[in-house]
Each structure stands twice: as structure tokens, then as C-alpha cells.
């Protein structure tokens, strides 16, 4: 049984194959999941991940069911293990799970179940499907000239950053980081004290913004959000200092305007374009993931 709980589950050839499937799904439909069932188990809020996976499954002709987690018998004391056994007995084919608990999808994989498990984000650990979307967007738009990526923001709590870094390491893509000292994760890479310092010091092809995970950040990690956006957000002043005047801007969403990225920068359509491509690529990459796992 194939699962996707971490980028570690994938080889380079696996990632390349998922990207190839996405290329085909961008213009050609498939019914490869006809009569197969996909269950969504989201213990955290989601717009892009939930609905793009749902649309992806439906485009592949799957039967989809979103579980209201407030109605589960877990709330009566049933273990998640026993809940998963119920899904298994109902012959579910795929369970897509998002949780605030680190490594929760791993516990499902270790059980004797016949369905595939897809991690749609677990705590501050990983978000593999979003990283595949980001890599696909880079591959299709910038790979021919890619030199270096700048990852900015809450790197400590960003599961998207953690999964992206694993892909970059697999493909030997160079990157540097910018974050507050309290939100930094040691990576043995160049680390800058502000976005402006980084952009004025090196040539970067891409700046990848990660929002501050306000739902996870403990009191005292950030002195003020006004200070955060000044040094670690992207605005027109810092962008003007970039050694690459055509630097591509990426953000996995949701964007917190005037915190992660200023309104002025976002409202420039050329800057916003790659972020929108990340969103639209979410549908075809998630179709590709489902198709890859169902083979």
C-alpha cells in the first residue's frame, strides 16, 4: 500500500513521475479512481488543501466524503486507531488527514489498514502535497535558470517550509533563510537577519514567503507583528533592493496582507502571478498524487 505522509516517502523518480502525471492532467481527464472512495478527515481549518483535493478526487471520478470531525465517536472516547479500522472495514480507498498533532498520519500508516494515507498537514511537521505543488510550479516556470531560493518567515513552525526543504535537498537546490531568531530552525544554510539584507546581498531567483503561524506561536516568540513585518515581511522597499529585479514571489497561502506581503506588492499582477499559479497547480498535482498512489 502506498502512502504519502512525508517527502521522505518519495524518491526523485517518484517526484518526477508525479510531475509528469500532473502535466498530462493539465489537459487530459481520467477516471482512474472510478468507484474508489476518498475520505477527508480534517481536524484543522483548510481552504486550498481541502477543496483542491476534493475537486481532484471528483475529477478522477472518485466517491468523496468529508467527515465532520465534531461528529466522530472520537469525541465519545473512541481511539483514532479504532476509527481507522471502521474506515478499513467500510473498504475506504484513501484517507486524507490534517491534524494539529505532529506525526499523527504516521500512526495510521503503522496500522494494518488497506487504504492509502495522505498527510494534508500534521502540526509543525510536514505538508508534502503543498511542497510538491511548489516544486512543480518552480519546475514549470523557473527550473531552467534556477540558482537560489530565499525562504522567509516562520521557518520553525512552517510545515510547508520543512517539506519544501526536503525536496530542495533531494534535488540539490540551493537556498538561504530569513526569520526571527525565535522562529529559526538550524539548517546549515546562510541565514539573514532581514528580508532587505538578504535581497541586497545575494541574487535569488525566488523569494518564498511563509506566514507567521499565529495559531502555533507562543507568547514572547515575536515582540510585535509590526516589527515582524518590517524585517521579515516583503514590501516594496525591500523588493526594490533585490539584486534580481525580476525575482519571483511565492507563497503557499493563506497570505496575510500587510504582514507577510504588503498590499502594494500583492496588487502588482506580475508579482502575484506565481502565487496564483501555485493555487491552480494545486488541483492537478493533487490529482497526480491520487493517481500515483492508486496505481
Buried (B, 14 or more C-beta within 10 A) or exposed (E): EBBBBBBEBBEEEBBEBBBEBBBBBBEEEBEBBEEBBBBBBBBBEBEBBBBBBBBBBBBBBBBBBBBEBEEBEBEEEEEBEEBBBEBBEEEBBBBBBBBEEEBBBBBBBEEEBEBBBBBBBBBBBBBBBBBBBBBBBBBBBBBEEBEBBBBBBBBBBBBBBBBBBBBBEBBEBBBBBBBBEEBBBEBEEBBBEBBBBBBBEBEBBBBBBBBBBEEBBEEEBBEEBEEBBBBBBBBEEBBEEBEBEEBBBBBBBEBBEBBBBBEEBBEEEEBBEBBEBBBEBBBBBBBBBBBBBBE
